[in-house]
Amino acid sequence: MSERISLQEILRENGVPQIKLDMHATKEECLQLREKLMAIRDLSHGAEQGYLDVSCKVYIDVDDIDRYLSGELDTLAEVYAFPEDIKAYRG
């Protein structure tokens, strides 16, 4: 089962986030994603985990989806950005 870091742990380690993005999905979208992730696990005989890798390194696994669908989690995933994560672009 995946282990989510609580907001309190994040605040203790990093300070106050500049932004927090929540991810939501419909039941149908969750079920389709879950099916694909389970296929990866099944085809590898459990040697590999199926996960959704987003460029900002958000990992959503089957346990996250199950907990979200059961109502245990309010969001499918959360992304926090802190002031030091924000870079200035110079052309």
C-alpha positions in Angstrom: 0.0 0.0 0.0 1.3 3.5 -0.8 2.2 5.8 2.0 1.0 9.4 1.7 2.9 12.1 3.5 0.6 14.2 5.6 0.4 18.0 5.1 1.8 18.4 8.6 4.9 16.3 7.7 5.4 18.4 4.5 5.1 21.7 6.5 7.6 20.4 9.1 10.2 19.5 6.4 9.7 22.3 3.9 7.8 25.2 5.4 4.6 26.7 3.9 3.8 25.7 0.3 3.4 28.4 -2.3 0.7 26.4 -4.0 -1.1 23.0 -3.6 -2.7 21.3 -6.6 -5.3 18.6 -6.1 -6.0 15.9 -8.7 -9.5 14.6 -9.2 -10.8 12.0 -11.6 -14.2 10.5 -12.4 -15.0 6.9 -11.3 -14.7 5.8 -15.0 -11.3 7.4 -15.4 -10.1 5.8 -12.2 -11.3 2.4 -13.2 -9.7 2.7 -16.7 -6.4 3.7 -15.2 -6.6 1.0 -12.5 -7.1 -1.6 -15.2 -4.0 -0.5 -17.1 -1.9 -0.4 -13.9 -3.1 -3.9 -12.8 -2.2 -5.3 -16.3 1.4 -4.1 -15.8 1.5 -5.8 -12.4 -0.1 -9.0 -13.8 2.1 -9.2 -16.9 5.3 -8.9 -14.9 4.1 -11.4 -12.3 4.4 -8.8 -9.6 8.0 -7.9 -10.5 6.9 -4.4 -11.6 4.4 -2.0 -10.1 2.1 -0.1 -12.5 2.2 3.6 -11.8 1.4 6.8 -13.5 4.5 8.9 -13.9 3.8 12.6 -14.4 6.7 14.9 -15.3 6.5 16.4 -11.8 6.9 13.0 -10.3 3.4 12.3 -9.0 3.0 8.5 -8.4 -0.5 7.2 -8.5 -0.8 3.5 -7.8 -3.7 1.0 -7.5 -3.9 1.6 -3.7 -4.3 5.3 -4.2 -7.1 4.7 -6.6 -8.8 2.2 -4.3 -8.6 4.6 -1.3 -9.9 7.5 -3.4 -12.8 5.5 -4.8 -13.7 4.3 -1.3 -13.8 7.9 0.0 -10.8 7.5 2.3 -8.8 10.1 0.3 -10.3 13.5 -0.7 -8.1 13.8 -3.8 -6.4 11.3 -6.1 -3.0 13.1 -5.5 -1.7 16.4 -4.3 1.2 18.4 -5.6 2.9 21.0 -3.4 5.2 23.7 -4.7 7.4 25.7 -2.3 9.0 29.1 -3.0 12.4 27.5 -3.7 10.8 25.4 -6.4 9.8 28.6 -8.4 12.5 29.7 -10.8 12.8 32.9 -12.8 13.1 32.7 -16.5 15.6 34.9 -18.2 15.6 35.1 -22.0 
